[in-house]
Amino acid sequence: MRDLSAIIKAYDVRGLVPDEVNPGLARDIGRSFVQVLGIAADDGGPGAVVVGHDMRPSGPELVDAFAAGVTEAGADVVRIGLSSTDQLYFASGSMGLPGAMFTASHNPAQYNGIKLCRPGAAPVGQDTGLAQIRGLLEADDLPGPASAAGLITDRPLLRDYAAFLRALVDISAIRHLKVVVDAGNGMAGLTVPAVLGSTEGLPQLPLTVVPMYFELDGTFPNHEANPIDPQNLVDLQKRVVSTGADLGLAFDGDADRCFVVDEKGEAVDPSALTAMIAVRELEREPGSSIIHNLITSTAVPEIITEHGGVPIRTRVGHSFIKARMAETGAVFGGEHSGHFYFRDFWRADSGMLAALHTLAALGGTPAGTGLSDLMRDYQRYVASGEINSTVSNQARATARVRGTYEGRDGVTIDELDGLTVSGPDWWFNVRPSNTEPLLRLNAEAKDAESMQRLRDDVLQIIRAQDER
């Protein structure tokens, strides 16, 4: 019996190619995906799976193997070819089909993986089918071939995707903006020219796009396609300043996350973007609910409330965000990691939609207004960013932190996701990694000095030698 726990994770499949992720595994996952979701028409399912892949060299071979497994199990395959993850979600939502996106997101070139979803871009995670798929594979209990094999067809959807996003956030009448875009050699190199440009025949927008690293190259020759790491924003920051651009946009490898740089070359906190987009959505639908995870800035629920919305706090992770959006009818959700979710996009995350909202907001201000001016109202506190610490015992280290703060005047503690400790004008969260011996710290306070003191105090407790 094989152990796939290191490859089939909480939200997706991901691992090294070819040692962990290879055509044999992809084919088996295709067969089990059809069985677990009841996709085949003979089982009353939608009868087909839509499949896309990013620019990693191993993608086409893995897609072919997955498609072979799906068709052997009696379901059809609709291939959309090279795509961003949110383009695959668009395909799943607009066509009403389950989907499979072959990507390892921001991971280095030697990785690949699969993100699976149900019809309407609903996530397939550990509790919604992924554990069952893993169980079938580990027990070698795969279904036999169907009596009639499925068919494979190709359907380009890039233009439809671009037109749909433009209809959700219309920027055709904004003032002209100059925007530098760092695609990181990832899929934004394909989708940005379609959505923000005219490569798919859509009307020209009032934008001058300065491209950086638009060549699709899954070996990432310039820098990792992981913009949450500050060092991967350096090239963009320099180019924004040197070209006198109004802003910069950076996307990760599969282009489902977007990070923003202002006209001064400073990175914009994703929490501030969450608050800004929330205000825009509340102007459109007053009184709506907005989801934010527990690591976003305190400013986010404050601003949502001030603008008549209902803030809803949730755990970190797309499956939790999407589930709470479905339960509450929330119009929008944001995470500290640069993931932004939209009810009108099947509650899926889209970096491109976040980019369009940012362009719309800045483009609607008077000439001469900088993005730094626009975002000032949304940045009220100072955050540490996520800091990882290697520990020998996650539970013991967390208990040390709790024991230090528990019982102090004005301090509250909750365990919605890890350990969150809050004071009068500060908070921090400590969460264990599911796959590595790490504790992740996020801290925030009213000013830089207070945040640094809090951060250092908590890190000292976390990194203290385990008690004997």
C-alpha positions as a Markdown table, in Angstrom:
| # | Residue | x | y | z |
|---|---|---|---|---|
| 1 | Met | 0.0 | 0.0 | 0.0 |
| 2 | Arg | 1.5 | 3.3 | -1.1 |
| 3 | Asp | 1.5 | 6.4 | 1.1 |
| 4 | Leu | 0.5 | 9.6 | -0.7 |
| 5 | Ser | 0.2 | 11.8 | 2.3 |
| 6 | Ala | 3.2 | 13.9 | 1.2 |
| 7 | Ile | 1.7 | 14.5 | -2.3 |
| 8 | Ile | -2.0 | 14.7 | -1.8 |
| 9 | Lys | -2.4 | 17.7 | 0.6 |
| 10 | Ala | -5.3 | 19.5 | 2.2 |
| 11 | Tyr | -6.3 | 21.4 | -0.9 |
| 12 | Asp | -4.5 | 20.0 | -3.9 |
| 13 | Val | -1.9 | 17.5 | -5.3 |
| 14 | Arg | 1.6 | 18.7 | -5.4 |
| 15 | Gly | 5.1 | 17.2 | -5.6 |
| 16 | Leu | 8.4 | 16.8 | -7.4 |
| 17 | Val | 8.3 | 15.7 | -11.1 |
| 18 | Pro | 8.8 | 12.8 | -11.9 |
| 19 | Asp | 9.6 | 11.2 | -8.6 |
| 20 | Glu | 6.3 | 12.1 | -6.9 |
| 21 | Val | 4.0 | 13.5 | -9.6 |
| 22 | Asn | 4.2 | 11.7 | -12.9 |
| 23 | Pro | 1.9 | 10.4 | -15.7 |
| 24 | Gly | 1.0 | 7.2 | -13.9 |
| 25 | Leu | -0.2 | 9.2 | -10.9 |
| 26 | Ala | -2.1 | 11.7 | -13.1 |
| 27 | Arg | -3.9 | 8.8 | -14.9 |
| 28 | Asp | -4.9 | 7.2 | -11.7 |
| 29 | Ile | -6.2 | 10.5 | -10.2 |
| 30 | Gly | -8.2 | 11.0 | -13.4 |
| 31 | Arg | -9.9 | 7.6 | -13.0 |
| 32 | Ser | -10.6 | 8.1 | -9.3 |
| 33 | Phe | -11.8 | 11.7 | -9.8 |
| 34 | Val | -14.5 | 10.4 | -12.1 |
| 35 | Gln | -15.6 | 7.8 | -9.6 |
| 36 | Val | -15.5 | 9.9 | -6.4 |
| 37 | Leu | -17.5 | 12.8 | -8.0 |
| 38 | Gly | -19.8 | 10.6 | -10.1 |
| 39 | Ile | -18.9 | 12.5 | -13.2 |
| 40 | Ala | -19.7 | 10.0 | -15.9 |
| 41 | Ala | -23.0 | 10.6 | -17.6 |
| 42 | Asp | -24.0 | 6.9 | -16.9 |
| 43 | Asp | -23.8 | 7.8 | -13.2 |
| 44 | Gly | -26.0 | 10.9 | -13.6 |
| 45 | Gly | -23.1 | 13.3 | -13.6 |
| 46 | Pro | -22.2 | 16.1 | -16.0 |
| 47 | Gly | -20.4 | 13.7 | -18.2 |
| 48 | Ala | -17.2 | 15.7 | -18.7 |
| 49 | Val | -14.2 | 17.3 | -17.0 |
| 50 | Val | -12.6 | 20.6 | -18.1 |
| 51 | Val | -8.8 | 20.6 | -17.9 |
| 52 | Gly | -6.1 | 23.3 | -18.1 |
| 53 | His | -2.4 | 23.6 | -17.4 |
| 54 | Asp | 0.2 | 26.3 | -16.7 |
| 55 | Met | 3.5 | 26.8 | -18.5 |
| 56 | Arg | 5.5 | 24.1 | -16.6 |
| 57 | Pro | 7.3 | 21.8 | -19.1 |
| 58 | Ser | 5.7 | 18.7 | -17.5 |
| 59 | Gly | 2.1 | 20.0 | -17.9 |
| 60 | Pro | 1.1 | 18.7 | -21.3 |
| 61 | Glu | 2.3 | 15.1 | -20.6 |
| 62 | Leu | 0.5 | 15.1 | -17.2 |
| 63 | Val | -2.7 | 16.5 | -18.8 |
| 64 | Asp | -2.6 | 13.7 | -21.5 |
| 65 | Ala | -2.3 | 11.1 | -18.8 |
| 66 | Phe | -5.1 | 12.5 | -16.7 |
| 67 | Ala | -7.3 | 12.8 | -19.7 |
| 68 | Ala | -6.6 | 9.1 | -20.5 |
| 69 | Gly | -7.7 | 8.2 | -17.0 |
| 70 | Val | -10.9 | 10.3 | -17.2 |
| 71 | Thr | -11.9 | 8.9 | -20.6 |
| 72 | Glu | -11.1 | 5.3 | -19.5 |
| 73 | Ala | -13.6 | 5.9 | -16.6 |
| 74 | Gly | -16.3 | 6.9 | -19.1 |
| 75 | Ala | -16.3 | 10.7 | -18.9 |
| 76 | Asp | -15.3 | 13.2 | -21.6 |
| 77 | Val | -12.5 | 15.8 | -21.3 |
| 78 | Val | -12.6 | 19.4 | -22.5 |
| 79 | Arg | -9.1 | 20.7 | -22.8 |
| 80 | Ile | -8.6 | 24.5 | -22.6 |
| 81 | Gly | -4.8 | 24.3 | -22.9 |
| 82 | Leu | -2.5 | 26.9 | -21.4 |
| 83 | Ser | -4.5 | 28.8 | -18.7 |
| 84 | Ser | -4.3 | 30.6 | -15.4 |
| 85 | Thr | -6.0 | 28.9 | -12.5 |
| 86 | Asp | -8.8 | 31.5 | -12.4 |
| 87 | Gln | -9.3 | 30.9 | -16.1 |
| 88 | Leu | -9.9 | 27.2 | -15.3 |
| 89 | Tyr | -12.4 | 28.3 | -12.6 |
| 90 | Phe | -14.1 | 30.4 | -15.2 |
| 91 | Ala | -14.4 | 27.4 | -17.5 |
| 92 | Ser | -15.7 | 25.3 | -14.6 |
| 93 | Gly | -18.2 | 27.9 | -13.6 |
| 94 | Ser | -19.4 | 29.0 | -17.0 |
| 95 | Met | -19.7 | 25.4 | -18.4 |
| 96 | Gly | -21.0 | 23.8 | -15.2 |
| 97 | Leu | -18.3 | 21.2 | -15.2 |
| 98 | Pro | -15.8 | 19.8 | -12.7 |
| 99 | Gly | -12.3 | 20.9 | -13.4 |
| 100 | Ala | -8.6 | 20.0 | -13.0 |
| 101 | Met | -5.8 | 22.6 | -13.2 |
| 102 | Phe | -2.3 | 21.3 | -13.6 |
| 103 | Thr | 0.0 | 23.7 | -11.7 |
| 104 | Ala | 2.3 | 24.0 | -8.7 |
| 105 | Ser | 1.4 | 27.7 | -8.3 |
| 106 | His | 4.5 | 29.5 | -6.9 |
| 107 | Asn | 6.6 | 26.4 | -6.3 |
| 108 | Pro | 10.0 | 26.0 | -8.1 |
| 109 | Ala | 10.3 | 24.5 | -11.6 |
| 110 | Gln | 10.8 | 20.9 | -10.5 |
| 111 | Tyr | 7.3 | 20.8 | -9.0 |
| 112 | Asn | 3.9 | 20.2 | -10.5 |
| 113 | Gly | 0.5 | 19.4 | -9.2 |
| 114 | Ile | -3.3 | 19.4 | -9.6 |
| 115 | Lys | -6.0 | 21.7 | -8.3 |
| 116 | Leu | -9.4 | 19.9 | -8.5 |
| 117 | Cys | -12.9 | 21.5 | -8.4 |
| 118 | Arg | -16.5 | 20.5 | -8.7 |
| 119 | Pro | -18.9 | 22.1 | -11.1 |
| 120 | Gly | -19.2 | 25.8 | -10.5 |
| 121 | Ala | -15.6 | 26.0 | -9.3 |
| 122 | Ala | -16.5 | 24.6 | -5.9 |
| 123 | Pro | -13.2 | 23.3 | -4.2 |
| 124 | Val | -12.3 | 19.7 | -3.9 |
| 125 | Gly | -10.3 | 19.5 | -0.6 |
| 126 | Gln | -9.5 | 16.9 | 2.0 |
| 127 | Asp | -13.1 | 16.9 | 3.3 |
| 128 | Thr | -14.8 | 17.2 | -0.1 |
| 129 | Gly | -13.4 | 14.4 | -2.1 |
| 130 | Leu | -9.6 | 14.5 | -2.0 |
| 131 | Ala | -9.3 | 12.1 | 1.0 |
| 132 | Gln | -11.5 | 9.6 | -0.9 |
| 133 | Ile | -9.3 | 9.9 | -4.0 |
| 134 | Arg | -6.2 | 9.4 | -1.9 |
| 135 | Gly | -7.9 | 6.3 | -0.3 |
| 136 | Leu | -8.6 | 4.7 | -3.6 |
| 137 | Leu | -5.1 | 5.3 | -4.9 |
| 138 | Glu | -3.4 | 4.1 | -1.7 |
| 139 | Ala | -5.5 | 0.9 | -1.6 |
| 140 | Asp | -5.1 | 0.4 | -5.4 |
| 141 | Asp | -8.9 | 0.2 | -5.6 |
| 142 | Leu | -9.3 | 2.0 | -8.9 |
| 143 | Pro | -12.4 | 1.5 | -11.0 |
| 144 | Gly | -12.1 | -0.7 | -14.1 |
| 145 | Pro | -12.6 | 0.7 | -17.6 |
| 146 | Ala | -16.1 | 1.9 | -18.5 |
| 147 | Ser | -18.0 | 0.1 | -21.2 |
| 148 | Ala | -17.7 | 3.2 | -23.5 |
| 149 | Ala | -14.7 | 5.5 | -23.3 |
| 150 | Gly | -15.1 | 9.2 | -23.2 |
| 151 | Leu | -14.0 | 11.7 | -25.8 |
| 152 | Ile | -11.4 | 14.5 | -25.7 |
| 153 | Thr | -12.1 | 17.9 | -27.3 |
| 154 | Asp | -10.3 | 21.2 | -27.3 |
| 155 | Arg | -12.0 | 24.5 | -26.5 |
| 156 | Pro | -10.0 | 27.8 | -26.3 |
| 157 | Leu | -11.7 | 30.1 | -23.7 |
| 158 | Leu | -9.2 | 32.9 | -23.3 |
| 159 | Arg | -11.3 | 35.5 | -25.1 |
| 160 | Asp | -14.5 | 34.5 | -23.2 |
| 161 | Tyr | -12.6 | 34.7 | -19.9 |
| 162 | Ala | -11.2 | 38.2 | -20.7 |
| 163 | Ala | -14.6 | 39.5 | -21.7 |
| 164 | Phe | -16.3 | 38.1 | -18.6 |
| 165 | Leu | -13.8 | 39.8 | -16.3 |
| 166 | Arg | -14.1 | 43.1 | -18.1 |
| 167 | Ala | -17.8 | 43.0 | -17.7 |
| 168 | Leu | -17.5 | 42.4 | -13.9 |
| 169 | Val | -15.1 | 45.4 | -13.5 |
| 170 | Asp | -15.5 | 48.0 | -16.3 |
| 171 | Ile | -12.4 | 50.2 | -16.6 |
| 172 | Ser | -13.1 | 51.5 | -20.1 |
| 173 | Ala | -13.8 | 55.0 | -18.8 |
| 174 | Ile | -11.0 | 55.5 | -16.2 |
| 175 | Arg | -8.3 | 58.1 | -16.7 |
| 176 | His | -5.2 | 56.8 | -18.5 |
| 177 | Leu | -2.8 | 54.8 | -16.3 |
| 178 | Lys | 0.7 | 53.4 | -16.9 |
| 179 | Val | 1.0 | 50.0 | -15.2 |
| 180 | Val | 4.1 | 47.8 | -15.0 |
| 181 | Val | 3.2 | 44.1 | -14.9 |
| 182 | Asp | 5.6 | 41.4 | -13.7 |
| 183 | Ala | 4.3 | 38.1 | -14.9 |
| 184 | Gly | 7.3 | 36.2 | -13.4 |
| 185 | Asn | 7.3 | 34.0 | -16.6 |
| 186 | Gly | 4.0 | 32.6 | -15.4 |
| 187 | Met | 0.5 | 32.5 | -16.8 |
| 188 | Ala | -0.1 | 36.3 | -16.5 |
| 189 | Gly | 2.1 | 36.5 | -19.5 |
| 190 | Leu | -0.8 | 35.0 | -21.4 |
| 191 | Thr | -3.8 | 36.5 | -19.5 |
| 192 | Val | -2.7 | 40.1 | -19.0 |
| 193 | Pro | -2.4 | 40.8 | -22.8 |
| 194 | Ala | -5.9 | 39.4 | -23.2 |
| 195 | Val | -7.6 | 41.1 | -20.3 |
| 196 | Leu | -5.7 | 44.4 | -20.1 |
| 197 | Gly | -4.6 | 44.5 | -23.8 |
| 198 | Ser | -6.2 | 43.6 | -27.1 |
| 199 | Thr | -4.6 | 40.3 | -28.1 |
| 200 | Glu | -8.0 | 38.6 | -28.1 |
| 201 | Gly | -9.7 | 41.3 | -30.1 |
| 202 | Leu | -11.3 | 43.2 | -27.2 |
| 203 | Pro | -11.3 | 47.0 | -27.3 |
| 204 | Gln | -8.2 | 48.8 | -26.2 |
| 205 | Leu | -8.4 | 50.1 | -22.6 |
| 206 | Pro | -7.0 | 53.4 | -21.3 |
| 207 | Leu | -3.8 | 51.7 | -20.2 |
| 208 | Thr | -0.1 | 51.6 | -21.1 |
| 209 | Val | 1.1 | 48.2 | -20.0 |
| 210 | Val | 4.9 | 47.8 | -19.5 |
| 211 | Pro | 5.5 | 44.1 | -19.6 |
| 212 | Met | 8.1 | 42.3 | -17.5 |
| 213 | Tyr | 9.0 | 38.6 | -17.9 |
| 214 | Phe | 5.9 | 37.8 | -20.1 |
| 215 | Glu | 7.6 | 34.9 | -21.8 |
| 216 | Leu | 6.0 | 31.7 | -20.6 |
| 217 | Asp | 8.8 | 29.7 | -19.0 |
| 218 | Gly | 8.2 | 27.1 | -16.3 |
| 219 | Thr | 11.9 | 27.2 | -15.4 |
| 220 | Phe | 11.5 | 30.7 | -14.0 |
| 221 | Pro | 14.8 | 32.2 | -15.3 |
| 222 | Asn | 14.4 | 35.6 | -13.8 |
| 223 | His | 13.0 | 35.0 | -10.3 |
| 224 | Glu | 10.5 | 32.7 | -8.5 |
| 225 | Ala | 6.9 | 33.4 | -9.4 |
| 226 | Asn | 6.1 | 34.0 | -5.7 |
| 227 | Pro | 5.4 | 37.7 | -5.1 |
| 228 | Ile | 4.6 | 37.2 | -1.4 |
| 229 | Asp | 8.4 | 37.0 | -1.0 |
| 230 | Pro | 9.7 | 40.6 | -1.0 |
| 231 | Gln | 12.9 | 39.7 | -3.0 |
| 232 | Asn | 10.7 | 38.7 | -5.9 |
| 233 | Leu | 9.2 | 42.2 | -6.1 |
| 234 | Val | 12.5 | 44.1 | -6.3 |
| 235 | Asp | 12.6 | 44.1 | -10.1 |
| 236 | Leu | 9.0 | 45.4 | -10.4 |
| 237 | Gln | 9.6 | 48.1 | -7.7 |
| 238 | Lys | 12.6 | 49.4 | -9.6 |
| 239 | Arg | 10.8 | 49.4 | -12.9 |
| 240 | Val | 7.8 | 51.3 | -11.6 |
| 241 | Val | 10.0 | 54.1 | -10.3 |
| 242 | Ser | 12.3 | 54.2 | -13.3 |
| 243 | Thr | 9.4 | 54.4 | -15.8 |
| 244 | Gly | 7.3 | 56.8 | -13.8 |
| 245 | Ala | 4.4 | 54.3 | -13.8 |
| 246 | Asp | 1.2 | 54.8 | -11.8 |
| 247 | Leu | 1.5 | 51.3 | -10.2 |
| 248 | Gly | 2.9 | 47.8 | -10.6 |
| 249 | Leu | 1.2 | 44.4 | -10.6 |
| 250 | Ala | 2.9 | 41.1 | -9.8 |
| 251 | Phe | 1.3 | 37.7 | -10.3 |
| 252 | Asp | 2.3 | 34.3 | -9.1 |
| 253 | Gly | 3.0 | 31.3 | -11.4 |
| 254 | Asp | -0.6 | 30.3 | -12.1 |
| 255 | Ala | -1.8 | 34.0 | -11.8 |
| 256 | Asp | -4.5 | 33.4 | -9.2 |
| 257 | Arg | -2.8 | 35.8 | -6.8 |
| 258 | Cys | -2.0 | 39.5 | -7.4 |
| 259 | Phe | 0.3 | 41.8 | -5.4 |
| 260 | Val | 0.4 | 45.6 | -6.0 |
| 261 | Val | 3.2 | 48.2 | -5.9 |
| 262 | Asp | 2.4 | 51.9 | -5.6 |
| 263 | Glu | 4.0 | 54.7 | -7.7 |
| 264 | Lys | 6.8 | 55.1 | -5.1 |
| 265 | Gly | 7.8 | 51.5 | -5.5 |
| 266 | Glu | 6.3 | 50.5 | -2.1 |
| 267 | Ala | 4.4 | 47.2 | -1.8 |
| 268 | Val | 0.8 | 47.5 | -0.9 |
| 269 | Asp | -0.4 | 45.3 | 2.0 |
| 270 | Pro | -2.9 | 42.7 | 0.7 |
| 271 | Ser | -5.0 | 43.6 | 3.8 |
| 272 | Ala | -5.3 | 47.2 | 2.5 |
| 273 | Leu | -6.3 | 45.8 | -0.9 |
| 274 | Thr | -8.9 | 43.6 | 0.8 |
| 275 | Ala | -10.3 | 46.7 | 2.6 |
| 276 | Met | -10.3 | 48.8 | -0.6 |
| 277 | Ile | -12.1 | 46.2 | -2.7 |
| 278 | Ala | -14.6 | 45.6 | 0.1 |
| 279 | Val | -15.5 | 49.3 | 0.1 |
| 280 | Arg | -16.0 | 49.1 | -3.7 |
| 281 | Glu | -18.3 | 46.1 | -3.4 |
| 282 | Leu | -20.2 | 47.7 | -0.5 |
| 283 | Glu | -20.8 | 50.8 | -2.7 |
| 284 | Arg | -22.3 | 48.4 | -5.3 |
| 285 | Glu | -24.3 | 46.3 | -2.8 |
| 286 | Pro | -24.7 | 48.2 | 0.5 |
| 287 | Gly | -25.0 | 46.1 | 3.7 |
| 288 | Ser | -23.3 | 43.0 | 2.2 |
| 289 | Ser | -21.2 | 40.5 | 4.1 |
| 290 | Ile | -17.5 | 40.5 | 3.5 |
| 291 | Ile | -15.2 | 37.6 | 4.5 |
| 292 | His | -11.7 | 38.1 | 5.8 |
| 293 | Asn | -9.3 | 35.6 | 7.3 |
| 294 | Leu | -8.0 | 36.0 | 10.9 |
| 295 | Ile | -4.6 | 37.2 | 9.7 |
| 296 | Thr | -5.8 | 40.2 | 7.8 |
| 297 | Ser | -5.3 | 43.5 | 9.5 |
| 298 | Thr | -7.7 | 44.8 | 12.2 |
| 299 | Ala | -8.3 | 47.6 | 9.7 |
| 300 | Val | -10.3 | 45.3 | 7.5 |
| 301 | Pro | -13.2 | 44.6 | 9.8 |
| 302 | Glu | -13.1 | 48.2 | 11.0 |
| 303 | Ile | -13.4 | 49.6 | 7.5 |
| 304 | Ile | -16.1 | 47.1 | 6.5 |
| 305 | Thr | -18.2 | 48.1 | 9.5 |
| 306 | Glu | -17.6 | 51.8 | 8.9 |
| 307 | His | -19.0 | 51.4 | 5.4 |
| 308 | Gly | -22.1 | 49.5 | 6.5 |
| 309 | Gly | -20.9 | 46.0 | 5.7 |
| 310 | Val | -20.9 | 42.9 | 7.9 |
| 311 | Pro | -17.3 | 41.5 | 8.4 |
| 312 | Ile | -17.1 | 37.8 | 8.9 |
| 313 | Arg | -13.8 | 36.3 | 10.3 |
| 314 | Thr | -12.7 | 32.9 | 9.1 |
| 315 | Arg | -9.8 | 30.5 | 9.1 |
| 316 | Val | -7.0 | 30.7 | 6.6 |
| 317 | Gly | -7.4 | 28.7 | 3.4 |
| 318 | His | -9.6 | 28.9 | 0.2 |
| 319 | Ser | -11.9 | 26.0 | 1.2 |
| 320 | Phe | -12.9 | 27.8 | 4.4 |
| 321 | Ile | -13.3 | 31.2 | 2.6 |
| 322 | Lys | -15.5 | 29.7 | -0.1 |
| 323 | Ala | -17.6 | 27.7 | 2.3 |
| 324 | Arg | -18.3 | 30.7 | 4.4 |
| 325 | Met | -19.1 | 32.8 | 1.4 |
| 326 | Ala | -21.6 | 30.2 | 0.3 |
| 327 | Glu | -23.2 | 30.0 | 3.8 |
| 328 | Thr | -23.5 | 33.8 | 4.2 |
| 329 | Gly | -24.0 | 35.0 | 0.7 |
| 330 | Ala | -20.9 | 37.2 | 1.1 |
| 331 | Val | -20.1 | 39.3 | -1.9 |
| 332 | Phe | -16.3 | 39.3 | -1.5 |
| 333 | Gly | -13.5 | 37.7 | 0.6 |
| 334 | Gly | -9.8 | 38.5 | 1.0 |
| 335 | Glu | -6.7 | 36.9 | 2.5 |
| 336 | His | -3.4 | 38.2 | 3.7 |
| 337 | Ser | -1.7 | 36.0 | 1.1 |
| 338 | Gly | -3.0 | 37.9 | -1.9 |
| 339 | His | -6.0 | 35.6 | -2.6 |
| 340 | Phe | -9.2 | 37.5 | -3.4 |
| 341 | Tyr | -12.6 | 35.8 | -3.8 |
| 342 | Phe | -15.6 | 37.1 | -5.6 |
| 343 | Arg | -19.2 | 35.9 | -5.3 |
| 344 | Asp | -19.9 | 36.9 | -9.0 |
| 345 | Phe | -16.9 | 34.7 | -10.0 |
| 346 | Trp | -18.4 | 31.6 | -8.5 |
| 347 | Arg | -16.8 | 32.5 | -5.1 |
| 348 | Ala | -13.4 | 31.6 | -6.7 |
| 349 | Asp | -10.2 | 33.6 | -6.3 |
| 350 | Ser | -8.9 | 35.7 | -9.1 |
| 351 | Gly | -5.8 | 37.8 | -9.1 |
| 352 | Met | -6.9 | 39.5 | -12.3 |
| 353 | Leu | -10.2 | 40.7 | -10.8 |
| 354 | Ala | -8.3 | 42.2 | -7.9 |
| 355 | Ala | -6.0 | 43.9 | -10.4 |
| 356 | Leu | -9.0 | 45.3 | -12.3 |
| 357 | His | -10.5 | 46.6 | -9.1 |
| 358 | Thr | -7.2 | 48.4 | -8.2 |
| 359 | Leu | -7.0 | 49.9 | -11.7 |
| 360 | Ala | -10.7 | 51.0 | -11.5 |
| 361 | Ala | -10.2 | 52.6 | -8.0 |
| 362 | Leu | -7.1 | 54.5 | -9.0 |
| 363 | Gly | -8.4 | 55.4 | -12.4 |
| 364 | Gly | -11.5 | 56.9 | -10.9 |
| 365 | Thr | -9.5 | 59.5 | -8.9 |
| 366 | Pro | -8.4 | 62.9 | -10.1 |
| 367 | Ala | -5.2 | 63.2 | -12.2 |
| 368 | Gly | -2.2 | 63.5 | -10.0 |
| 369 | Thr | -3.6 | 61.2 | -7.2 |
| 370 | Gly | -1.1 | 58.5 | -6.5 |
| 371 | Leu | -1.9 | 55.0 | -5.4 |
| 372 | Ser | -0.1 | 55.7 | -2.2 |
| 373 | Asp | -2.6 | 58.5 | -1.5 |
| 374 | Leu | -5.5 | 56.3 | -2.3 |
| 375 | Met | -4.4 | 53.4 | -0.1 |
| 376 | Arg | -3.4 | 55.6 | 2.9 |
| 377 | Asp | -6.9 | 55.4 | 4.4 |
| 378 | Tyr | -6.8 | 51.6 | 4.3 |
| 379 | Gln | -3.4 | 51.1 | 6.1 |
| 380 | Arg | -3.9 | 51.9 | 9.8 |
| 381 | Tyr | -1.6 | 49.5 | 11.6 |
| 382 | Val | 1.9 | 47.9 | 11.2 |
| 383 | Ala | 2.2 | 44.2 | 10.4 |
| 384 | Ser | 5.1 | 41.8 | 10.7 |
| 385 | Gly | 4.3 | 39.7 | 7.7 |
| 386 | Glu | 4.5 | 35.9 | 8.1 |
| 387 | Ile | 7.6 | 34.7 | 10.0 |
| 388 | Asn | 8.4 | 31.0 | 10.1 |
| 389 | Ser | 10.2 | 29.3 | 13.0 |
| 390 | Thr | 11.5 | 25.7 | 12.9 |
| 391 | Val | 10.5 | 23.9 | 16.2 |
| 392 | Ser | 10.9 | 20.4 | 17.4 |
| 393 | Asn | 7.4 | 20.3 | 18.9 |
| 394 | Gln | 4.8 | 22.6 | 17.5 |
| 395 | Ala | 2.2 | 21.9 | 20.3 |
| 396 | Arg | 4.8 | 22.4 | 23.1 |
| 397 | Ala | 6.0 | 25.7 | 21.6 |
| 398 | Thr | 2.4 | 26.9 | 21.1 |
| 399 | Ala | 1.6 | 26.0 | 24.7 |
| 400 | Arg | 4.6 | 28.1 | 25.9 |
| 401 | Val | 3.2 | 31.1 | 24.1 |
| 402 | Arg | -0.3 | 30.6 | 25.5 |
| 403 | Gly | 1.0 | 30.2 | 29.0 |
| 404 | Thr | 3.0 | 33.4 | 28.7 |
| 405 | Tyr | 0.0 | 35.6 | 27.7 |
| 406 | Glu | -3.0 | 33.8 | 29.3 |
| 407 | Gly | -4.5 | 35.6 | 32.2 |
| 408 | Arg | -3.0 | 39.0 | 31.5 |
| 409 | Asp | -5.3 | 42.0 | 31.9 |
| 410 | Gly | -7.0 | 43.0 | 28.6 |
| 411 | Val | -5.8 | 39.9 | 26.7 |
| 412 | Thr | -8.1 | 37.5 | 24.9 |
| 413 | Ile | -7.3 | 34.2 | 23.3 |
| 414 | Asp | -9.0 | 32.2 | 20.7 |
| 415 | Glu | -8.2 | 29.0 | 18.7 |
| 416 | Leu | -10.2 | 29.4 | 15.5 |
| 417 | Asp | -7.0 | 28.7 | 13.6 |
| 418 | Gly | -3.9 | 28.1 | 15.6 |
| 419 | Leu | -3.6 | 30.5 | 18.6 |
| 420 | Thr | -4.7 | 34.1 | 18.3 |
| 421 | Val | -3.8 | 36.4 | 21.2 |
| 422 | Ser | -5.2 | 39.9 | 21.2 |
| 423 | Gly | -4.5 | 43.0 | 23.4 |
| 424 | Pro | -6.0 | 46.5 | 23.4 |
| 425 | Asp | -4.0 | 47.7 | 20.3 |
| 426 | Trp | -2.1 | 44.6 | 19.1 |
| 427 | Trp | -2.6 | 41.0 | 18.2 |
| 428 | Phe | -0.6 | 38.0 | 17.0 |
| 429 | Asn | -1.4 | 34.6 | 15.6 |
| 430 | Val | 0.7 | 31.4 | 15.8 |
| 431 | Arg | -0.3 | 28.6 | 13.4 |
| 432 | Pro | 1.5 | 25.2 | 12.8 |
| 433 | Ser | 2.4 | 24.2 | 9.3 |
| 434 | Asn | 0.6 | 21.0 | 8.2 |
| 435 | Thr | 3.5 | 19.7 | 6.3 |
| 436 | Glu | 6.7 | 21.0 | 8.0 |
| 437 | Pro | 8.0 | 21.4 | 11.6 |
| 438 | Leu | 7.2 | 25.1 | 11.5 |
| 439 | Leu | 5.2 | 27.6 | 13.4 |
| 440 | Arg | 4.0 | 30.6 | 11.5 |
| 441 | Leu | 3.8 | 34.0 | 13.3 |
| 442 | Asn | 1.8 | 37.0 | 12.2 |
| 443 | Ala | 1.7 | 40.1 | 14.4 |
| 444 | Glu | 0.2 | 43.5 | 14.2 |
| 445 | Ala | 0.3 | 46.6 | 16.4 |
| 446 | Lys | -0.5 | 50.3 | 16.3 |
| 447 | Asp | 3.0 | 51.4 | 15.3 |
| 448 | Ala | 6.3 | 50.0 | 14.1 |
| 449 | Glu | 8.0 | 50.1 | 17.5 |
| 450 | Ser | 5.1 | 48.3 | 19.2 |
| 451 | Met | 4.9 | 45.7 | 16.5 |
| 452 | Gln | 8.7 | 45.0 | 16.6 |
| 453 | Arg | 8.7 | 44.6 | 20.3 |
| 454 | Leu | 5.7 | 42.2 | 20.2 |
| 455 | Arg | 7.2 | 40.2 | 17.3 |
| 456 | Asp | 10.5 | 39.8 | 19.0 |
| 457 | Asp | 8.9 | 38.8 | 22.3 |
| 458 | Val | 6.8 | 36.1 | 20.7 |
| 459 | Leu | 9.6 | 34.8 | 18.6 |
| 460 | Gln | 11.8 | 34.5 | 21.7 |
| 461 | Ile | 9.2 | 32.3 | 23.3 |
| 462 | Ile | 8.6 | 30.2 | 20.2 |
| 463 | Arg | 12.3 | 29.6 | 19.6 |
| 464 | Ala | 13.2 | 28.9 | 23.3 |
| 465 | Gln | 14.6 | 25.4 | 23.8 |
| 466 | Asp | 11.9 | 22.9 | 24.5 |
| 467 | Glu | 11.4 | 22.1 | 28.2 |
| 468 | Arg | 12.9 | 18.9 | 29.3 |
